[in-house]
Amino acid sequence: MSALSLPEVSRRPLPAELLAALQTRFGAQFVTSHAQRLAHGRDESAYPDTLPDGVVYATTGKEVVDLVKLCADFAYPLVAWGAGTSLEGHLLPIAGGITLDLSQLNQILAIHPEDMTATVQAGVTREALNAALAHTGLFFPIDPGANATLGGMASTRASGTNAVRYGTMRDNVVNVTAVLANGEVVQTGQRARKSSAGYDLTRLLVGAEGTLGIITELTVKLYPQPEAISAAVVRFPSVSAAIATVIQTIQLGVPVARCELLDQLTIEAVNAHSQTTLEPAPTLFLEFHGSPAGVAEQVAQVQAVAQEAGGADFQWATRPEDRSKLWKARHHAYFACLQLRPGARAITTDVCVPISRLGECIEATLADVGPSGLMAPILGHVGDGNFHMLMLVDPAQPAEYSLAEAISARLVERALALEGTCTGEHGVGLHKMPYLEAEVGSAGLAAMRAIKHALDPKNILNPGKIVSWA
Amino acid sequence: MSALSLPEVSRRPLPAELLAALQTRFGAQFVTSHAQRLAHGRDESAYPDTLPDGVVYATTGKEVVDLVKLCADFAYPLVAWGAGTSLEGHLLPIAGGITLDLSQLNQILAIHPEDMTATVQAGVTREALNAALAHTGLFFPIDPGANATLGGMASTRASGTNAVRYGTMRDNVVNVTAVLANGEVVQTGQRARKSSAGYDLTRLLVGAEGTLGIITELTVKLYPQPEAISAAVVRFPSVSAAIATVIQTIQLGVPVARCELLDQLTIEAVNAHSQTTLEPAPTLFLEFHGSPAGVAEQVAQVQAVAQEAGGADFQWATRPEDRSKLWKARHHAYFACLQLRPGARAITTDVCVPISRLGECIEATLADVGPSGLMAPILGHVGDGNFHMLMLVDPAQPAEYSLAEAISARLVERALALEGTCTGEHGVGLHKMPYLEAEVGSAGLAAMRAIKHALDPKNILNPGKIVSWA
C-alpha cells in the first residue's frame, strides 16, 4: 500500500521499433530486466512503484545525445536518474519511458585550485568529489544529507545543512553542459565566476528536474577548507527562543556555517537512538568555520546571544572527535526519528519561510499536528528559514497517510501565507505540483509552461513534472 | 560622429491609433517632446542617438500593465528605462517604440530587518535604498558605480566593486514582480531566502535586459553594516604579482569585501587628477569588513601574502576619513582617466575570466594596446576576474573608434579563449550580441531565442537586444 496516488497520465508503451534501436545502439548498456526497472521505478517518495520500460546506463555524453535523439524521433519519454534519492516523485516515469542512469558518468574532469572550481560529469557524487579534493585544501560544501550525484543536486536545486553560509546549488553551479530535447548540446557558460551574457540558462537548468535538458557535466564552486571548525549545541525553552537566537546571530553578521534546529520530539528520538542524554527541548546545533581566532569570536558572539534568549547548557567542541560526537545526534536524527515508531514510514515535508515567520510557522505546525496523534518530529536548516517534518505513518494504515497528507497540505498553505515557498530544497517533482500556482500565480505557471513548450516541444524530458503540459 | 553603427533594423512608425490611445490613457505622463525623447534616446554607450517616439512616465504598476497591453495590441516596441546608465546600447529603441521611464516608480515598499530583505519599486536607486537603510544597521552592498535603479541593476545582472564578497544581482535578488509581454503580472517567488519551486523565473528575468518582462518591483537581500571596515592600498612590480596576491588571498578564505586593480596608467591618471603621489605601478585597492579583530586578522593575512608577491608600500586605514582618502584614487579613477586626454570619449570594455587566467589576459591586452598608441587604462574587480579598459578616443576621429573596437573585439575573443565571458557585469545590449554565440554556442543561442519567442511572441519588449529575433 502506498500513500500517494499518481496523477492520471496515459502511459505510452515502448514502440517496438524504438526497442530495437535501443538494443542496437546500446547493447548491454540497455537493460529491461524487471529488477533493473524496479530499481529505477521508485525514489524516496511515498508514491507507488512506477517502472520505466527500460534503463540505459550512459558512460559518455555522446551516448546521452544519441539516446535523446532516439527518444525524440519517437516522441518517447526519457527520465534522467542520478542516485535515486529525490523525495517528491521526480524520477517516476508516470507517462512511461526510458530511464537514463547517469551514475556511470562519474569522471572528475578538472579541478582548478586557483579558480576554486571543479568540472565534473553529472554522475559524480558529492562525497566522491570531496574525496578527490581532500589534498587540495578545498572542498565542496553543499550537503543535502544523501550522497546524491552533483547532476541530481543541480537538477533539484539542492542545498542542506550549510547553505546558510555557502548557498545552494543555485549559487554554486558555474555552468552546466546539458543535452536539450532536440539532442543539441549546450554549455551554458564559461568558467568565469560571474557573467551578464544573456539569459541565465545555467539557473534555468538548475532546478528544472530534468524537464528542460539533461545535465551531463557541470562546473561548481569550491571553498577553502576552514582552518578551524567549532561545533556547538544549545538548548532553548521554546522554538521561538531558538529562532530568535538564529535571527540575531545572522543579523550580527556571524558567518555561521551550519545552524540546525531539532525540536523536542527529535531530541527524544535521538536520545533513545544514540544513547545521548540531551534535555528534551528545542535545541540548536551550530557549526562555525574560520580562522582559530575568528571561530572563537563567532562562538563567543553566539553564546552571548543564546544566553539572552534563554539558551542553556551550551556545549562546544573544536577537536574533530568531540565535534563529531556533538553532531552525532543531528546526523542520526532521521534514523532516530524512524525508530520512534518501529515499522513506520516517514513522510518528509519541506517548506521555507522568511526567518521572521519561522517561529510562528513551526509553532502553528506543532499545534496542528498535536490533535492528530501523529508522531511528527521537526528539524531544519533554520538559518535559511527551511525546515522538515517527518510524519511517521504506518504503511498498513491508509488513513494515516491521508492524515499526514492533510497536515502537509496545511503546512504548505501556512508557509505560502507567511511569504514562504512550498519547497525550500526538495523540489517540486509530482508532490508539490498542486501548490505551484499558489506560489507563482497563474502568470508564473503559464510562463513556466511556455518555457517547457519552447524547449521540449515533444514533451519527452521527464514529462508531467513541475508543470503539467496543458 | 558616433563610434558604433546600429544594426539595420526597420523602424516602425508609431501608429496614429496607438498615439491617441496613449494620450487618452496617460495624459501628461505621456510626452513626445524632442527634448524628452532625446533624453531617452541615448545611454552611456557610443551608439548614435536613437530616439523613442514617446516616453511614458509610470507611477504605478497598473500603468505599466496598461502600457504593455496597449503596445501588445499594436505589436509596438516598448523599452523599459531606469537611470539610463547602461553601457552597451541596451536602452536604444532601434526598432522604434515607446520608452517606459520607471524612475518615478520609486517607493520603498517594505524593509524587513529580521529577514534582511527590502522590497522596492524598480525605480528606487541603490543610493536611495541605502539612505533609507542607514538607521537599520543593514545595507545593500551592490555598487556598480553609477547610482542606477535597482530595476535596471537587476535587468543587467549588475555587480561592481564588492561582488567578490556579496555577489551580484543574480545572487541578491530574492524575487521580482514583472509585467510580461501579454500584460500579465508575475511575482516570481516569495520572500524565503531559498526555494526549489520550479523554473527559476527570478534568475531568468534578472539579466534579461527588459526583453522578457518589465520588472516593476523586486525584493533584495540586505547585509549587516560591518562593525569595522579597513581599507588598504598596495603596489606591485607587475600585474601578475598583484593577481597572484588576489588568488592567494581568496584561497586563504579571507572574505575581502573589495579588491580592485588599477594598472600603472590608471595610477598616473589618478595622480594627475587627485594630486596623489602613488608610485606609478599596478596597485591593489582593498577593503575589509568584519569585527574589529576579524578585520585586523584579514589585513595581517593579506599583508603577508602581498609582501611575498613583491607588494610594497602597504598603506592601510580604518578611520572613515582615512579610508575615503585612500579610496579616493579608485573612486575618481574614471574621471581621472578621461583627463588623460582632454576632450576624449571613453569606450569602456568589460570581460571576466577565471582568476587563474586574469594575469595572462591583462598582460596580453596591454601588449595588444601598446602598438596602437591608444591610451587605454585598465582597472577592475579582480577578485572576480572582471576588468574594464577605458579606451580614450577622439570623437572627431572615426579611425580611433575603429581601432578601439578592434582592440575590444580581440579582448573579448581572448577572454572567451581563456574560458571567460564577453561581459562580466555590463550586459549584452547591442554591443556584445556578436559574441554571444561564441560564448554559449549555437544551441545556447537557439535556446535563448526560443525563450524569447515563447515569452514575447510579438517581439515587443526591447526588441533586437541580446538575441536577434531570427
Boltz contact constraints between the chains, C-beta under 6 A:
constraints:
  - contact:
      token1: [A, 114]
      token2: [B, 247]
      max_distance: 6.0
  - contact:
      token1: [A, 114]
      token2: [B, 356]
      max_distance: 6.0
  - contact:
      token1: [A, 115]
      token2: [B, 354]
      max_distance: 6.0
  - contact:
      token1: [A, 115]
      token2: [B, 355]
      max_distance: 6.0
  - contact:
      token1: [A, 115]
      token2: [B, 356]
      max_distance: 6.0
  - contact:
      token1: [A, 156]
      token2: [B, 196]
      max_distance: 6.0
  - contact:
      token1: [A, 157]
      token2: [B, 196]
      max_distance: 6.0
  - contact:
      token1: [A, 159]
      token2: [B, 194]
      max_distance: 6.0
  - contact:
      token1: [A, 168]
      token2: [B, 194]
      max_distance: 6.0
  - contact:
      token1: [A, 184]
      token2: [B, 443]
      max_distance: 6.0
  - contact:
      token1: [A, 186]
      token2: [B, 441]
      max_distance: 6.0
  - contact:
      token1: [A, 186]
      token2: [B, 443]
      max_distance: 6.0
  - contact:
      token1: [A, 186]
      token2: [B, 444]
      max_distance: 6.0
  - contact:
      token1: [A, 186]
      token2: [B, 447]
      max_distance: 6.0
  - contact:
      token1: [A, 190]
      token2: [B, 419]
      max_distance: 6.0
  - contact:
      token1: [A, 190]
      token2: [B, 420]
      max_distance: 6.0
  - contact:
      token1: [A, 190]
      token2: [B, 421]
      max_distance: 6.0
  - contact:
      token1: [A, 191]
      token2: [B, 354]
      max_distance: 6.0
  - contact:
      token1: [A, 191]
      token2: [B, 419]
      max_distance: 6.0
  - contact:
      token1: [A, 192]
      token2: [B, 352]
      max_distance: 6.0
  - contact:
      token1: [A, 192]
      token2: [B, 353]
      max_distance: 6.0
  - contact:
      token1: [A, 192]
      token2: [B, 385]
      max_distance: 6.0
  - contact:
      token1: [A, 192]
      token2: [B, 420]
      max_distance: 6.0
  - contact:
      token1: [A, 192]
      token2: [B, 421]
      max_distance: 6.0
  - contact:
      token1: [A, 193]
      token2: [B, 384]
      max_distance: 6.0
  - contact:
      token1: [A, 194]
      token2: [B, 159]
      max_distance: 6.0
  - contact:
      token1: [A, 194]
      token2: [B, 168]
      max_distance: 6.0
  - contact:
      token1: [A, 194]
      token2: [B, 352]
      max_distance: 6.0
  - contact:
      token1: [A, 194]
      token2: [B, 384]
      max_distance: 6.0
  - contact:
      token1: [A, 194]
      token2: [B, 424]
      max_distance: 6.0
  - contact:
      token1: [A, 195]
      token2: [B, 421]
      max_distance: 6.0
  - contact:
      token1: [A, 196]
      token2: [B, 156]
      max_distance: 6.0
  - contact:
      token1: [A, 196]
      token2: [B, 157]
      max_distance: 6.0
  - contact:
      token1: [A, 196]
      token2: [B, 207]
      max_distance: 6.0
  - contact:
      token1: [A, 196]
      token2: [B, 423]
      max_distance: 6.0
  - contact:
      token1: [A, 196]
      token2: [B, 425]
      max_distance: 6.0
  - contact:
      token1: [A, 196]
      token2: [B, 427]
      max_distance: 6.0
  - contact:
      token1: [A, 197]
      token2: [B, 421]
      max_distance: 6.0
  - contact:
      token1: [A, 197]
      token2: [B, 422]
      max_distance: 6.0
  - contact:
      token1: [A, 197]
      token2: [B, 423]
      max_distance: 6.0
  - contact:
      token1: [A, 197]
      token2: [B, 439]
      max_distance: 6.0
  - contact:
      token1: [A, 198]
      token2: [B, 428]
      max_distance: 6.0
  - contact:
      token1: [A, 198]
      token2: [B, 436]
      max_distance: 6.0
  - contact:
      token1: [A, 198]
      token2: [B, 448]
      max_distance: 6.0
  - contact:
      token1: [A, 198]
      token2: [B, 466]
      max_distance: 6.0
  - contact:
      token1: [A, 199]
      token2: [B, 208]
      max_distance: 6.0
  - contact:
      token1: [A, 199]
      token2: [B, 448]
      max_distance: 6.0
  - contact:
      token1: [A, 199]
      token2: [B, 451]
      max_distance: 6.0
  - contact:
      token1: [A, 200]
      token2: [B, 203]
      max_distance: 6.0
  - contact:
      token1: [A, 200]
      token2: [B, 207]
      max_distance: 6.0
  - contact:
      token1: [A, 203]
      token2: [B, 200]
      max_distance: 6.0
  - contact:
      token1: [A, 203]
      token2: [B, 203]
      max_distance: 6.0
  - contact:
      token1: [A, 204]
      token2: [B, 204]
      max_distance: 6.0
  - contact:
      token1: [A, 207]
      token2: [B, 196]
      max_distance: 6.0
  - contact:
      token1: [A, 207]
      token2: [B, 200]
      max_distance: 6.0
  - contact:
      token1: [A, 208]
      token2: [B, 199]
      max_distance: 6.0
  - contact:
      token1: [A, 224]
      token2: [B, 251]
      max_distance: 6.0
  - contact:
      token1: [A, 224]
      token2: [B, 253]
      max_distance: 6.0
  - contact:
      token1: [A, 247]
      token2: [B, 114]
      max_distance: 6.0
  - contact:
      token1: [A, 251]
      token2: [B, 224]
      max_distance: 6.0
  - contact:
      token1: [A, 253]
      token2: [B, 224]
      max_distance: 6.0
  - contact:
      token1: [A, 293]
      token2: [B, 297]
      max_distance: 6.0
  - contact:
      token1: [A, 294]
      token2: [B, 294]
      max_distance: 6.0
  - contact:
      token1: [A, 297]
      token2: [B, 293]
      max_distance: 6.0
  - contact:
      token1: [A, 352]
      token2: [B, 192]
      max_distance: 6.0
  - contact:
      token1: [A, 352]
      token2: [B, 194]
      max_distance: 6.0
  - contact:
      token1: [A, 353]
      token2: [B, 192]
      max_distance: 6.0
  - contact:
      token1: [A, 354]
      token2: [B, 115]
      max_distance: 6.0
  - contact:
      token1: [A, 354]
      token2: [B, 191]
      max_distance: 6.0
  - contact:
      token1: [A, 354]
      token2: [B, 192]
      max_distance: 6.0
  - contact:
      token1: [A, 355]
      token2: [B, 115]
      max_distance: 6.0
  - contact:
      token1: [A, 356]
      token2: [B, 114]
      max_distance: 6.0
  - contact:
      token1: [A, 356]
      token2: [B, 115]
      max_distance: 6.0
  - contact:
      token1: [A, 384]
      token2: [B, 193]
      max_distance: 6.0
  - contact:
      token1: [A, 384]
      token2: [B, 194]
      max_distance: 6.0
  - contact:
      token1: [A, 385]
      token2: [B, 192]
      max_distance: 6.0
  - contact:
      token1: [A, 419]
      token2: [B, 190]
      max_distance: 6.0
  - contact:
      token1: [A, 419]
      token2: [B, 191]
      max_distance: 6.0
  - contact:
      token1: [A, 420]
      token2: [B, 190]
      max_distance: 6.0
  - contact:
      token1: [A, 420]
      token2: [B, 192]
      max_distance: 6.0
  - contact:
      token1: [A, 421]
      token2: [B, 190]
      max_distance: 6.0
  - contact:
      token1: [A, 421]
      token2: [B, 192]
      max_distance: 6.0
  - contact:
      token1: [A, 421]
      token2: [B, 195]
      max_distance: 6.0
  - contact:
      token1: [A, 421]
      token2: [B, 197]
      max_distance: 6.0
  - contact:
      token1: [A, 422]
      token2: [B, 197]
      max_distance: 6.0
  - contact:
      token1: [A, 423]
      token2: [B, 196]
      max_distance: 6.0
  - contact:
      token1: [A, 423]
      token2: [B, 197]
      max_distance: 6.0
  - contact:
      token1: [A, 424]
      token2: [B, 194]
      max_distance: 6.0
  - contact:
      token1: [A, 425]
      token2: [B, 196]
      max_distance: 6.0
  - contact:
      token1: [A, 427]
      token2: [B, 196]
      max_distance: 6.0
  - contact:
      token1: [A, 428]
      token2: [B, 198]
      max_distance: 6.0
  - contact:
      token1: [A, 436]
      token2: [B, 198]
      max_distance: 6.0
  - contact:
      token1: [A, 439]
      token2: [B, 197]
      max_distance: 6.0
  - contact:
      token1: [A, 441]
      token2: [B, 186]
      max_distance: 6.0
  - contact:
      token1: [A, 443]
      token2: [B, 184]
      max_distance: 6.0
  - contact:
      token1: [A, 443]
      token2: [B, 186]
      max_distance: 6.0
  - contact:
      token1: [A, 444]
      token2: [B, 186]
      max_distance: 6.0
  - contact:
      token1: [A, 447]
      token2: [B, 186]
      max_distance: 6.0
  - contact:
      token1: [A, 448]
      token2: [B, 198]
      max_distance: 6.0
  - contact:
      token1: [A, 448]
      token2: [B, 199]
      max_distance: 6.0
  - contact:
      token1: [A, 450]
      token2: [B, 454]
      max_distance: 6.0
  - contact:
      token1: [A, 451]
      token2: [B, 199]
      max_distance: 6.0
  - contact:
      token1: [A, 451]
      token2: [B, 454]
      max_distance: 6.0
  - contact:
      token1: [A, 454]
      token2: [B, 450]
      max_distance: 6.0
  - contact:
      token1: [A, 454]
      token2: [B, 451]
      max_distance: 6.0
  - contact:
      token1: [A, 454]
      token2: [B, 454]
      max_distance: 6.0
  - contact:
      token1: [A, 466]
      token2: [B, 198]
      max_distance: 6.0
